[in-house]
Amino acid sequence: MVQELGSFAKASKDPTTQTSRSKYVEEVAIEIMKIDKAVELFQTMSIVNLNMGNLILKVNILKNKLVMREKEKPMLQEELDKEKEFQKGYKHNVEI
């Protein structure tokens, strides 16, 4: 066991072993960063997808409101015309 530890200590001082370990650590770090970027991209795409869904819902609600108002417009115009006619008739009947 002591000899194994001694050989490990010798290997840790060996520059070729340190270089290969640092390259391995660097490769692992690069892979982790790639995975992190993929996760960030997925999260961003999910948020964009949800926001687009919300935007589509809002646009549909506004379209429905517009259609309803367009249907109400003739009725409101008719009521306005009746009110104007009533006002005209009322002005003529007023005595000073």
CORPE-V192923 format. One record per residue. RES is the residue in one small letter. PSI is psi in degrees with one decimal (999 if undefined). OMEGA is omega as a letter, one per 20 degrees, with the letter a starting at -180 (none if undefined). D_CENTER is the distance of its C-alpha to the mean C-alpha in Angstrom with 1 decimal. Layout:
# CORPE-V192923
res,psi,omega,d_center
RES,PSI,OMEGA,D_CENTER
RES,PSI,OMEGA,D_CENTER
This chain:
# CORPE-V192923
res,psi,omega,d_center
m,-43.4,r,58.4
v,-38.3,r,59.5
q,-38.5,r,59.9
e,-42.8,r,56.4
l,-38.1,r,55.0
g,-38.7,r,57.2
s,-34.0,r,56.0
f,-41.6,r,52.4
a,-39.5,r,53.2
k,-41.4,a,54.9
a,-33.2,a,52.0
s,-22.4,r,49.6
k,-14.6,a,51.9
d,122.0,a,51.9
p,-30.4,r,49.7
t,-37.3,r,48.9
t,-42.0,r,47.5
q,-39.6,r,45.3
t,-43.8,a,44.0
s,-36.1,r,43.1
r,-43.7,a,41.4
s,-34.8,r,39.5
k,-41.0,r,38.4
y,-44.9,r,37.3
v,-40.9,r,35.4
e,-43.0,r,33.8
e,-41.9,r,32.9
v,-42.7,r,31.4
a,-40.4,r,29.3
i,-43.6,r,28.1
e,-41.6,r,27.1
i,-42.1,r,25.3
m,-37.4,r,23.4
k,-42.8,r,22.5
i,-42.2,r,21.3
d,-41.9,r,19.2
k,-39.2,r,17.6
a,-40.3,r,17.0
v,-45.1,r,15.4
e,-42.7,r,13.1
l,-43.8,r,12.3
f,-45.0,r,11.7
q,-43.5,r,9.4
t,-43.8,r,7.3
m,-36.9,r,7.6
s,-43.3,r,6.9
i,-43.8,r,3.5
v,-41.6,r,3.4
n,-44.6,r,5.9
l,-43.0,r,5.1
n,-38.5,r,3.6
m,-40.3,r,6.6
g,-43.6,r,8.6
n,-40.4,r,8.5
l,-42.5,r,9.4
i,-41.7,r,12.1
l,-44.0,r,13.4
k,-41.4,r,13.9
v,-42.8,r,15.6
n,-39.4,r,17.7
i,-44.2,r,18.7
l,-37.9,r,19.8
k,-44.2,r,21.7
n,-41.7,r,23.4
k,-41.5,a,24.4
l,-44.2,r,25.7
v,-43.4,r,27.8
m,-41.6,r,29.2
r,-36.9,r,30.1
e,-35.5,r,31.8
k,-35.0,a,33.8
e,-24.5,a,34.8
k,-48.3,r,35.8
p,-37.9,r,39.2
m,-42.9,r,40.1
l,-38.6,r,39.3
q,-39.3,r,41.2
e,-44.1,r,44.1
e,-40.3,r,44.2
l,-43.6,r,44.1
d,-42.5,r,47.0
k,-42.5,r,49.0
e,-41.5,r,48.5
k,-42.3,r,49.7
e,-40.9,r,52.7
f,-42.9,r,53.5
q,-40.5,r,53.3
k,-46.9,r,55.7
g,-35.6,a,58.1
y,-38.1,a,58.0
k,-36.3,a,58.8
h,-27.5,a,61.9
n,-3.3,a,63.3
v,131.6,r,63.2
e,141.2,a,66.6
i,999,none,67.1
